[in-house]
């Protein structure tokens, strides 16, 4: 009886061991669940992640951004790739080139660059990391540019051309990608 009371206390406190959490199913949120609804940053992607065949020229571990397709590919072994839906730069903000991931951050703060403040003076000068931050759950910084692959608190924009040049993903997808790539990873941005 005392053991059952202790287990119930641990469960209520959210500190149940993994075996108990597995026993109780989906009662406990997983680390990649970011809530529900449009402002939570997680309501599922309008473009589901897929594993697809890849027979291109880039080696495993390379990230390929295809802005025309509005998709990001992570090349895998054995002629496969993970395919993610992304939001891309709107007209006038799309670019191409080869960069490397120079920094990774979890729940990054956001400081809009001066060019963006000039276009949008209503923006905050800095926003700390968190669920309402436009960079979302994770960010991977591309070279010495202002551009990033990052999460989004607007999952409904995935598959659209709405950004100022960054590549946005759902928080669930960006967390998956973040966990699969390292600083130094090559990112090839195609703008055809």
N, C-alpha and C positions, 0 to 999 in steps of 0.2 A: 504494500500500500504506500509506504514512504517513497519507494522508488518511482511509483506512478506519479505521485505528487511532485517529486523532483523533476521528472521528465516533463510534466505539464508546465511547471514553472520555467524550465529552460525553453520550451516551445513558445510560451507567451513572450519571453524575453528575446526571442529570435536567436538564441544561442544553442539550439539543438544540434547534436552531432549530425554529420552528413547522413548516417544510416537512418536516423530518426526523421530527418527531413525527407529522405527518399520514401520512407514509409508513409509519410503524410502527404505525398504528392506535391502539388503545386501551391501549397499553402504559403510557402516562403518565396519571395521574389528572387529571381536569378539576377546576378550582377548585370546582365545585359538588358533587363527589363527596365525601361525608363518611364514607366507610367502609361497612361492611356489618354487619348484625346489630342487635339491639334496642337496645344501648347506644351505638351509633355516631352516632345522630341521622339516619342515612339508610339506609333499606331500602325506599324507595318509599312513596308515600302510598297508604293504603287508599281514598282518594278522589282519583282522577287529576285534574289540572288540565285545564280545557277552555276552548275559545273558544265562546261562546254568543251568541244574539241577545239584544239588550237594547233595550226600547222604553219605558223608564221616564223619570222626570222629571229625573234627575241628569245633569250635564254630564260629558263626557270628562275623565278624570283623577280623578274622585271614587271613593273606596273606600266600598263598601256592605257592612256586616256584617249578615247575616241570621241571628240566633241560632237561630230556630226551624228553619231549614234546615240550620244548621251549615255555612254557606258564606260566603265572602267574594268580592265582585265588584269588579273594577277596570274601570270604565266606559271603553270605547275609542271611537274615532271610528266613523262609519258604522253605528250601531245594534248594536254588538257589545260584549262584555265578556269579560274573563278571569274564570273561575270556579274558585276554589280551595276545597278542603276545609279546615275548621278545627275545632279543639276550642274549646268555649265554657265559660262559667261554669256551675258546677253549681247546683242549686236554692239560691236565696237569694243567689247571686252574679251573676246576670244583670242587665244594665242596658241602657238605651237613651239616645240623645242624639246630638248633633253635636259632634265634636271636630276638632282639626287635629293633624297630626303636628308636634310641636314639637322633636323630636330623633330622630336616627338613630344607631345604634351597631353596629359589627361586633364579634362575639364579646364581648358585654357582660358585665361582672361583675354579680352578683346579690346584693342585700342584702334579705332578706325584711323587709317592714314589721312594725312592732310588733304589729299585729293578727294577722298570720300566725304570728309567734313565740308569741303567747299561745295560739293554737289548736294549734300544733305546736312545742313547746319543743325537740324533737329536731333541728330544722333548724339548719344552720350560720348564724352571724351574718353571714357574707359568703362568697361563692364567686367566685373569679376566673373570667373568661371562659374558655371551652374546651368541648370536646366533651361533657363530663359536666355542664356547667352547664344548668339547666333553661330558660334563655332561648335556648339554641341559638346558631345562627350569626349571627343578626341580630335587632335589636329596633327598633321604631318606637314612640316614646313618644307617648301621646295626651293632649294638653293638659297641664293641671297635675295630672292624676289619677295614681293609682298604676298605671293600666292601660297595657298595651302590646299591640301585635301583635308576636309573637316566634316564633322557631323552637322546636324541641322535641327533646329527646333521647329522647322516647317517641313515635315516629311512629304507634304502634298506637292512640294516644288521639285521633287525628284523626277527626272525625265524632262525637265524644262530648262530654258535658257533664261536665267534670272539673276545670276550673280555678277559681281564686279571682277570676275576672272578666276576666282577660286572654284574648286570642285567640291560640291556638297553631297553628302550621303546621309542616309538615315543614321541615327545614333547606333542602332544595332549593327548595320553594315560597316560603319567606320570603326567600330570597336573590333569587329572581326578582322578587318584589314590591318588595323593597328597591331593586333596580336600576331600577325603573320609576316610583317615586314620590319626591317631594321633601319637605323640611320645608315646611310650609304646606299640604300636601294635606288636603282635607276628608275626614273619615271619618264616615259616617252609620251609627249602630248602631241596628238595628231589633230590637225584642224583642216579637214578636207571639205 
